[in-house]
Amino acid sequence: MQVRVSVVNDYSLVVAGVEALLGPYADRVLVVPSPDAVNAATPVDVALFDTFGSGPGWKERCAELTRDPQIGAVAVYSFITDPRAVDEALAAGARGFLSKSLVGDAFVTGIERIAAGECVTVIGGDGDSGPASPWPAGDAGLSPREAEMLALISHGRSNEEIALACYLSINTVKSYIRDAYRKIGVTTRAQAVAWALTNGLEPIR
């Protein structure tokens, strides 16, 4: 029996990328519109919540999804590697935490196990090498982490808030931001925001 899956994220490229990863497994998973989408009231077995660009409020959004009667289970899909994130996701009601390093059969199997009622957690690498699916501004040479830094900056987040949301030290956040600025050719936060909003880092939500 197919598992009905929806992908939840504020960036259309992220959603499309994850859906493309699931495409070859149409005999096992059926992708349906996100419960966040307009008029999307179709029940799903698993809502795959991609945390890219979600900021400090991701745990509250995760909890909100778990309260949706149309969703059987919530699985957080992320390149966050800190075990604290797993604990907090499960405390918010998620049934699983899947690394974005998972691909192919392993990824689909994790979703199937969560749909079957298991609590599944798989933490992968550090996220710098990038998930198998595309991410906003990746074509500009930004790593997923660097792109997320710019996305969160464009939302008005401080470095401290970004560090909290991504489970990184403040120095690591600053390093990612410096590298991102160098790659896109900007020197100020205002310039970074302007660049982000015209290069795929403006959320659809």
PEMOCOR-V695240 format. One record per helix or strand of 2 or more residues. SS is the DSSP state (A for helix, B for strand). FROM is the first residue (numbers start at 1). TO is the last residue. If there is no record, write none. Layout:
BEGIN
<<SS & FROM & TO> <SS & FROM & TO>>
END
This chain:
BEGIN
<<B & 3 & 8> <A & 12 & 23> <B & 29 & 31> <B & 44 & 50> <A & 55 & 66> <B & 71 & 78> <A & 83 & 91> <B & 96 & 99> <A & 104 & 115> <B & 120 & 122> <A & 138 & 140> <A & 144 & 154> <A & 159 & 166> <A & 170 & 184> <A & 189 & 197>>
END
